[in-house]
């Protein structure tokens, strides 16, 4: 993506103020995240992503499949440490076989526990997805579970979308972002990914991808794209701008989508 051309004086003033406006918004989010307990409602309105999903943030929650032949349950049990709760996922298939799965963990996470917050079955009852997050403003993820003969397989289908976000909004061109940090983002992107819907008559989901609204991401903070992603391969079938995502899928998204301001890049180096 090429840096923007030299703006006129009015536009220049607007652009100069843009980082400060974004910093103010990011500071507000950071204060909320620090001083209030985590809440998916705080994070994204009524849900993490999918409007028609079932909240699973608590315990002993049963979510039957659309054909009523399968069942996904969130079950809680006390750990040895007093007051500490262990949540796990139990899937019962059409033959009555039960599969217990760990669906929350802190592995490969710098932020904390990856907590599942909502579940959405596919229309054909062959798969379901779980949206979750790590904090109120970042660490949003989606996992897909596919029911196969005699097993349930878990897939992360967002790797290609993460890499496309890096190409679409190059971190090392972002204003107010140091070189060491931008290279880390390029090599290990971990942007917010939430599924909003299953695509009718396809084994595919619509994923909303966003760079967290934090000043840590400089001039690319809050940038947003949508993806139609094939399950379970993770192949990108269609790429959507923020405007296209809002126009086509707002009715499936659990909160009102806002179109972000354009990214703010460093000025080109003089030769």
C-alpha positions in Angstrom: 0.0 0.0 0.0 1.5 3.3 -1.1 1.9 6.3 1.3 -0.7 9.0 0.6 0.3 12.0 -1.4 0.9 15.5 0.2 -2.4 16.8 1.5 -3.7 20.3 1.4 -3.5 22.5 4.5 -7.0 21.6 5.9 -6.4 17.9 5.3 -2.9 18.3 6.8 -4.3 19.7 10.0 -6.8 16.8 10.2 -4.1 14.2 9.6 -1.8 15.8 12.2 -4.6 15.6 14.8 -5.5 12.0 13.8 -2.8 10.2 16.0 -3.9 12.3 19.0 -7.6 11.5 18.5 -6.7 7.8 18.1 -4.4 8.0 21.2 -7.2 9.4 23.3 -9.6 6.6 22.2 -7.0 4.0 22.9 -6.2 5.5 26.3 -9.9 5.3 27.2 -10.1 1.6 26.2 -6.9 0.9 28.1 -8.3 2.5 31.3 -11.5 0.6 31.0 -9.6 -2.7 30.4 -7.5 -2.1 33.5 -10.0 -1.0 36.0 -13.1 -3.0 35.0 -13.4 -6.8 35.1 -13.4 -8.5 31.7 -16.8 -8.6 30.0 -17.7 -9.7 26.5 -20.4 -7.1 26.6 -17.8 -4.4 27.3 -15.6 -5.9 24.6 -18.1 -5.9 21.7 -21.6 -4.8 22.6 -24.1 -7.7 22.9 -21.6 -10.4 21.9 -18.1 -11.1 20.9 -19.0 -11.3 17.2 -21.9 -13.5 16.1 -25.3 -12.1 16.8 -27.1 -15.4 16.5 -24.6 -17.4 18.7 -25.4 -18.8 22.1 -23.4 -17.2 25.1 -21.3 -19.8 26.8 -19.4 -17.7 29.3 -20.9 -19.5 32.3 -21.3 -23.1 33.5 -23.6 -26.0 32.7 -24.7 -24.6 29.4 -26.2 -26.9 26.7 -26.3 -26.0 23.0 -28.1 -28.5 20.8 -27.3 -28.7 17.1 -29.9 -27.4 14.5 -30.9 -31.0 13.7 -31.2 -31.8 17.5 -29.0 -34.9 17.0 -25.8 -33.5 18.6 -25.1 -31.6 21.8 -22.3 -29.2 22.9 -22.1 -28.6 26.6 -20.0 -26.3 28.8 -19.3 -28.1 32.0 -17.5 -26.7 35.1 -15.8 -28.4 38.0 -13.7 -27.2 40.9 -10.0 -27.5 40.7 -7.9 -28.3 43.8 -7.4 -24.6 44.5 -10.4 -23.3 46.4 -12.6 -21.1 44.3 -10.9 -21.9 41.0 -13.2 -23.2 38.3 -12.1 -25.5 35.4 -14.4 -25.2 32.3 -14.3 -27.8 29.6 -16.4 -28.7 26.5 -18.3 -31.9 26.1 -19.7 -32.9 22.7 -22.2 -35.8 22.3 -22.5 -37.1 18.8 -25.5 -38.8 17.1 -24.5 -42.2 18.4 -24.4 -41.0 22.0 -20.6 -41.0 22.2 -19.2 -38.2 24.5 -16.0 -36.3 23.9 -14.5 -34.0 26.5 -12.3 -31.2 25.1 -10.2 -28.5 26.6 -11.3 -25.3 25.0 -9.6 -22.7 27.2 -5.9 -22.3 27.8 -3.1 -19.9 28.4 -0.6 -21.5 26.1 1.1 -19.3 23.5 -0.5 -16.3 25.1 1.2 -13.2 26.5 -2.2 -11.8 27.7 -3.7 -14.5 29.8 -6.5 -17.1 29.6 -8.1 -17.7 26.2 -11.8 -17.8 27.2 -14.6 -19.2 25.0 -17.6 -16.8 25.1 -20.1 -17.9 22.4 -20.9 -20.9 20.3 -22.6 -21.1 16.9 -23.5 -24.3 15.1 -23.3 -24.6 11.3 -26.7 -25.0 9.6 -25.9 -28.6 8.6 -24.9 -29.6 12.2 -21.5 -30.9 11.1 -19.4 -28.2 12.8 -19.6 -25.4 15.3 -17.4 -22.5 16.1 -16.5 -20.8 19.3 -15.6 -17.1 19.6 -13.6 -15.9 22.6 -11.0 -13.4 23.7 -8.2 -12.7 26.2 -8.9 -9.1 27.2 -11.6 -6.5 26.6 -9.8 -5.0 23.5 -7.5 -7.7 22.1 -6.8 -11.4 21.8 -10.1 -12.1 20.1 -10.0 -15.6 18.4 -12.3 -18.1 16.7 -11.9 -21.9 16.8 -13.8 -24.4 14.6 -14.8 -27.8 15.8 -15.7 -30.5 13.2 -17.6 -33.6 14.2 -16.0 -36.6 12.4 -16.7 -40.3 12.8 -15.6 -41.2 16.3 -13.8 -37.9 17.0 -14.1 -34.1 17.2 -11.4 -32.1 15.6 -10.4 -28.5 16.4 -9.1 -26.1 13.8 -7.7 -22.6 13.8 -8.7 -21.3 10.3 -7.4 -17.7 10.6 -3.7 -18.0 9.7 -4.2 -16.8 6.1 -6.4 -14.0 7.2 -3.7 -12.9 9.8 -1.1 -12.8 7.0 -3.4 -10.9 4.7 -4.0 -8.2 7.4 -0.2 -7.7 7.6 0.0 -7.3 3.8 -3.0 -5.0 3.8 -1.8 -2.7 6.6 2.0 -3.0 6.7 3.1 -2.5 10.4 6.5 -1.1 9.5 4.9 1.7 7.5 2.6 2.7 10.4 3.2 6.0 12.0 4.3 6.1 15.6 5.5 2.4 15.6 9.1 1.5 16.3 11.0 -0.8 13.9 11.5 -3.6 16.4 7.8 -3.9 17.3 6.6 -3.6 13.7 8.9 -6.6 12.7 7.4 -8.6 15.5 3.9 -7.9 14.3 4.9 -8.8 10.7 6.4 -12.1 11.8 3.8 -13.1 14.4 0.5 -11.3 13.8 -2.1 -11.8 16.4 -4.9 -9.4 15.4 -8.5 -9.8 16.6 -10.4 -12.5 14.7 -14.1 -13.2 15.4 -16.6 -15.2 13.3 -19.9 -13.6 12.6 -21.8 -16.2 10.6 -21.7 -19.5 8.7 -22.1 -19.0 4.9 -25.4 -20.7 3.8 -24.9 -23.9 1.8 -21.1 -23.7 2.2 -18.6 -25.1 4.7 -17.3 -21.6 5.3 -17.5 -18.8 7.8 -17.4 -15.0 7.7 -14.6 -13.6 9.9 -14.3 -10.1 11.1 -10.6 -9.2 11.4 -9.4 -6.0 13.2 -6.2 -4.6 14.5 -6.8 -3.7 18.1 -7.7 -0.1 18.9 -4.6 0.5 20.9 -1.9 3.1 20.5 0.6 0.2 20.5 -0.3 -0.4 16.8 0.4 3.2 15.8 -1.2 4.4 12.6 -2.9 1.1 11.7 -4.9 0.8 14.9 -8.6 -0.1 14.5 -8.2 -1.2 10.8 -10.9 -3.7 9.8 -11.5 -6.3 7.1 -13.8 -9.2 6.5 -13.0 -12.7 5.1 -15.0 -15.6 3.9 -12.9 -18.5 5.0 -13.3 -22.2 4.0 -13.6 -24.7 6.8 -11.4 -26.5 7.8 -8.7 -25.5 5.3 -8.6 -21.9 6.3 -8.4 -20.8 2.6 -9.7 -17.3 1.9 -12.6 -17.5 -0.5 -13.4 -13.8 -0.4 -12.0 -10.6 1.0 -14.3 -7.8 2.2 -13.5 -4.2 2.9 -14.9 -2.8 6.2 -17.7 -1.2 4.1 -18.6 -4.4 2.3 -18.6 -6.3 5.6 -21.0 -3.8 7.1 -23.3 -3.8 4.1 -23.5 -7.6 3.6 -23.2 -9.0 7.2 -24.2 -6.3 9.7 -27.5 -8.2 10.4 -25.3 -11.2 11.7 -22.9 -9.1 13.8 -23.6 -8.6 17.5 -22.7 -5.0 17.5 -22.7 -2.0 15.2 -19.7 -2.0 12.9 -17.9 1.4 12.6 -15.9 2.2 9.5 -12.4 3.2 10.7 -10.4 6.2 9.5 -7.8 5.4 6.8 -4.5 4.1 8.1 -1.9 6.7 9.0 1.5 5.9 7.5 5.0 7.4 8.0 5.9 10.0 5.3 8.2 8.6 2.6 11.9 8.9 3.2 13.5 11.7 1.2 16.1 10.5 -1.4 
